[in-house]
């Protein structure tokens, strides 16, 4: 009997390179998304990655964001997350695809239609019939759940979520829903859908208000100091961000980072903008 054919190791190409330069094959559309979101595969030098492709041509206009800019904001969120050293956002690039220029992001979690393993957003967020949260949970506020009933919205007192909350404050995330949090069986946590970010006005809307006004953990504060240094004039990160955002948005990003470092605390709702996104998922 002949020896089995040996499979050569995959070439040493990064996820960013595969997403940016790989052959992009679209398999279908995620139908419950508000914008055009396509499930695809990118392949380069023998390495294949499942990914999400969001063409700019499929973006719905928004009253408060310039048309055709959501893809760039998704890439900018990845850049900031990576600069913080947290890798909370999957690898994300801008590229041309079958429907034109758009955002391409590595797919994380099970394929569309497959059952999630290891717990989903419900393991991090819950609506409970109680006045105060149980130990290990943080209260956000009361929400109407139908038939005149209310329930307490809580999220886990989780170090990974603490980082997500700080990232959202930095990038001014206007839409941190429960479905945008993807916990994986190996303990990693990813955040996705960062198109409505980096506005110059305070747009922060999130389900992660449980630490509002509380001190930032020392590790989070240290990461913010690293980010602030990387946002200095002449630094490569700022150069990349200026290719994705306006000068005013970059200055607002630096101002938010400096404010967090100065106060040393998580932000609180401003009262000028709905603080919690709807629907919650």
HELIX and SHEET records of a PDB file:
HELIX    1   1 UNK A   15  UNK A   21  1                                   7    
HELIX    2   2 UNK A   56  UNK A   58  5                                   3    
HELIX    3   3 UNK A   70  UNK A   84  1                                  15    
HELIX    4   4 UNK A  121  UNK A  123  5                                   3    
HELIX    5   5 UNK A  159  UNK A  171  1                                  13    
HELIX    6   6 UNK A  178  UNK A  180  5                                   3    
HELIX    7   7 UNK A  218  UNK A  230  1                                  13    
HELIX    8   8 UNK A  236  UNK A  242  1                                   7    
HELIX    9   9 UNK A  247  UNK A  263  1                                  17    
SHEET    1   A 5 UNK A  23  UNK A  29  0                                        
SHEET    2   A 5 UNK A  38  UNK A  44 -1                                        
SHEET    3   A 5 UNK A  47  UNK A  55 -1                                        
SHEET    4   A 5 UNK A 100  UNK A 106 -1                                        
SHEET    5   A 5 UNK A  92  UNK A  97 -1                                        
SHEET    1   B 3 UNK A 125  UNK A 128  0                                        
SHEET    2   B 3 UNK A 149  UNK A 156 -1                                        
SHEET    3   B 3 UNK A 137  UNK A 146 -1                                        
SHEET    1   C 2 UNK A 181  UNK A 183  0                                        
SHEET    2   C 2 UNK A 189  UNK A 191 -1                                        
END                                                                             
